[in-house]
Amino acid sequence: MIVKLVEVNNTNGSYKLNEVYLNSEHVVSIRPVSLIVNESQFPDGLDKRTEFSNIYLDHGQAGMVLTVVGPPAVIETKINSAKKQLLKG
């Protein structure tokens, strides 16, 4: 299932927020990450207390890492809720 999250990108010392859609079947692990960011570099609309997570994705022989907004518990809940499906009966 596809999950919509907010990714944090660091380009030339400034951070930008982008929506990202990922296939929950490819998630390998989720880990908390602490970004050390100056207030001038922090993206608009985020509080300094915001937590971030790294999502490790299976991408063939090379893995892929995304840094997203939210603690691992919240990200895991979003991913697991996307995997739930109704049985046809």
C-alpha positions, 0 to 999 in steps of 0.5 A: 500500500502507498503511504504519504509522508513529509520528507526533509531535504537538505540542499545547500545548507537549507532544509525543504519539506516535500511530500513523498509517497512510498510503498509500505511493502519496501520498508525495512526499518525505521530509526529516530534521527536528530537533526542539528539545525539552526533556526535560520535553516529550519523549514517554515511551519515546523517547531524546533521540538519536531522529531524526525525519523530515517526510513530505510527502504529495500531498493534492489541491491542498494538501499534507500534512506528517507528522512521524514517528519515524525517519531518512529512510532507515528511513522510505524502506525501510518505504515501499518494502517496502510497495510490493513485491507478489508476481506471480501466475503 
